Amino acid sequence: MPTATRGERRVSPVFLALVAIMGVSIWAVWTDFSASPGFAVFLFVVSGWVVSLCLHEYAHARTALHGGDLTVGAKGYLTLDPLKYTHALLSIVLPVIFVIMGGIGLPGGAVFIERHRIRGRWKHSMISAAGPLTNAAFAVVVTAPFWLGAMDGVPDHFRYALGFMAQLQVTAAILNFLPVPGLDGYGVIEPWLSYKVRRQVEPFAPFGILAVFGFLWIPEVNHAFFDMIDAVLRFLDVTVWDTYWGQELFRFWQGTPDIPPLSGIVL
């Protein structure tokens, strides 16, 4: 059974610090302690997003470890350290830009799997699928208070923050499962393609994510995409009202929005 040393599996202090920041920001949002509720929501959503990014990449690495790539431990991928997954452009700049502009979740980390060590097409597919499946699981957990009917008495700002975080996780899962070169969805089907097709597609992989977001700038595509996101969120009992005000609070630099009281509103 492929394994890693205890040191290679030790949880990073950086990840623990992120979890602590998320915990403090949850408390600040819940109690309305911060002078700027939007800033507290911003910290909550960003810290939660980076935690989910770490879990996304850890899932890739852990699945690769069990698939036969023992090098993921030595590379630090099993420590949940976001610094081990970071690519300056893909991990920081683009995700923040897309969250601010349109509330789109873009996992931007990177783990480099030595694929020649993996035997079997199913293992290759599962390694690629593990990341977006983690985002899907994160979305289910975040939305649990909604679909369990446990939102009575929950502070409105916290409700909206959860709704916006759920939107990010759902968009991340769906976008990553697209069968586009450079995304995890393509990694799922790539092992089942012929060698000739894979060689032809390979040069386009670095531009796949840019092409996807280019299409999302087309109004008709954008509307259809977010209609699909809204449908998934409605299935999880998260409303457009929740995600809209969550995103408005997240943009704390625009000032605190004047949110109508939730009482008396039928969602």
N, C-alpha and C positions, 0 to 999 in steps of 0.2 A: 504494500500500500504506500503510494508516494506520500511523503511527509516533509515537514520543515522543522528546524530546530526551535527551541523555546524562544531564543532571542529573536529569531526571524518572525515569530508570531506574536511578540510582545506589542500590546497596543501603544501607539505613539502618544506622548504627552500633548502633542499638538492637537490630535483628535480629541483627547479628553478635555482640553481647553475649549475646543469648539462646542462640545457637548455642554460644558459649564456655561458658556456664553449663551447658548440656546436656552438653557434652563433659567438663567437670570432674566433673559429677555421675555420668556414666557411669563414669569412672575410679574415683570414690569407691565406687560400688556394686560394681564389678567387683573392686576390691582389698579391699573391706570396711574402707576407711580410716576412715570416719566412726565416731565413738563411738555414734551412733544410726543403724543401717542404714536404719531407716524414714525418717528425715529425708532421707538421701541419695536413697532411692527417691522420696520426695515431690518433691524438687528435679528429679530426672530426669524424672518423669512430667509435672509442671507445665510445666517449660521445654519439653519435647517437645511438650506439648499446645499451648502458645502458638505454637511454631514451625509446627505443623500448621495452626493457625488462620490464621497469616500466609499460608501457602501456599494455603489454601482461598480466602481473599479475593483473593489475588494472581491466582489462576486465573480468578475471576470478572472481575477488572479486565482481565487480559491478553486474555481472550476478547472482552470488550466493546471493547477497543482495536481489535482486528482486525475487529470487527463494525461499526466506524464511530464509536464514541464516543471522540474524542480528548481529552476533558476528564479522563479518568481519570488521565492523567499529571500534569496541573496539580494535581489533588487529592492527589497523593502516594501513590496506590494501587499504583504499580509499584515502590515502594522497599522493600516488605516490612516497613514500619514498623508495629508493632502499634498504636501510638498513633493512626495514621491510620484504623484500622478500629474503634476502641474506642467502644462505647456503655456508659456506666457500669453500667446494669442488665443489659443483654443480654450484654455481653462479659466482665464480671467477676463480678457477684453471682450470677446464675442459674447459669452454668456451674460455678462452684466449689461452690455448694450441691448441685447434682445429682451432681457427681462424688463429693462426700463422702457424700451420702445413699445413692446407689445405683449408683455407677460408670457413670453414663450420660454419654456424650460429647455436649456441646451446643455446637457452634460458634456463638459469639455475636457475631461481628464484623458489620460492615455496610459495604458499598460502595454508593454511590448512583450508579446507572447512569442516564444521560440516554437513556431508551429511545426517545425520538422521533428520535434520531440513528441508530438501528439499523434497517436495512431487511431484511425477510425473517423469516418465522416461525421458520425453522430456526436462524437466528442468535440470536434471543431465547431459544429453548430451550437451545441450547448454552451460552449465558452462564450460565443457571441451573444447568445440569447440571455445569458445570466444577468447582464447589466440592465437592460430595459425591463426584465422581469422584476428586478429589485425596485426600479422606479414604480412599477405597477403595484408591488406589494406595499411600498411606502405610501402610495396614494390611498390604498385601501385602509391602512392604519390611520392616516391623517383624517380621512373622512368618516372613520368609525363612529365618532360622536353624532354625526349627521344621520347616517343610516340606521343607527341603533336608537334614534329618538332621544338622545341624551343631551340635547342642546338647551333645554329649559334651564333658565337661570345663569347660563354662560354669558359673560360680558360680551357686548356686541363687537367691540374691537378685536377680541380674541377670536370670535366666530369668523369675522371677515379675514383675519390673518390666516386662519386655517383654510378658509375657502380659496384664498389666493395661492397658498402653498400647494393645495391639492391641484389647482389648475396647472402649476408649473410641473408637477410630477406626472400628470396625465399627458401633457404635451410632450414631455421628455420621453415617456414610454412609447407614445405613438410615433413621434419623429424618428426615434432610434430604431423602430421596427420597420421603417420603410426600406424596401429592397434597393437602396441606392448605394453605389460604391462609396466607401468611406464611412458608412453607417453600420450599426450592428445588424440591422435587418439583412443587408447584403452579406454580412459575414455568416449569417445563418444558412443562406442558400448557396454561397460560394463553393463549399465542398462538393456540392452535387452538380456543379457545372463542368463542362468539358474543359480540358487544359487550354484549348484554343480560345474559347470564350473568355476564360479568366485572364489570359494574356492580353486580349483585346481591350478588356475593361480596365485593367490595372492602371493605365496612365491617367484615367479620369477620377480615380479615388480621391486625390487631394482636393478636387473641386466639387465633389458630390454635395457636401453640406451647403456650399455657397449656391449651388444650383437650386437646392430645395428652398432656401430662403429667398432666392430670386423669384421663384414661382409664387411664394407667399406674398410678394409685393403686388401680384396681380389681384385686383379687388375681388373678382369672382372666386378665385382659388382661396384667398384669405377668408372670405365669408363662409365658403363651404368647409374649410378646415376648422374654423372656430365653431361652426354649427355642430360639427362632429364632436369637438371637445365639450361643448355645452351639453350635448346629448349624453355623453358618458358621465359628466358631472351630475346631471339631473338623475341619472340612474342611481348615483351614489347619494342622492338627496342634497346635493350642493347646488344652490341656485345662482343665476347670473347676478342677482343682487349681492350675494356673498362675495363672489369673485371680483365684481366691479369695485365695491367699496374697499375690499382688501388691497386691490392694486392702487386705488387712490390714496389710501393711508400709507402704503409702501413708498410712494413718491413724496416723502416728507418735505423735500426741498420746495415743493409747491405750496406748502402751508397745510394746516389741518383742514380737511374738507368738512363742510357743513352737512353731516349725515342725518337724515330724518330718523326719528326714533323707530326702532324695530317693532315696538308694541303697536298692535292695531293693523300691521301690514300683513297681508296674506301672501306667503311665499309659495 
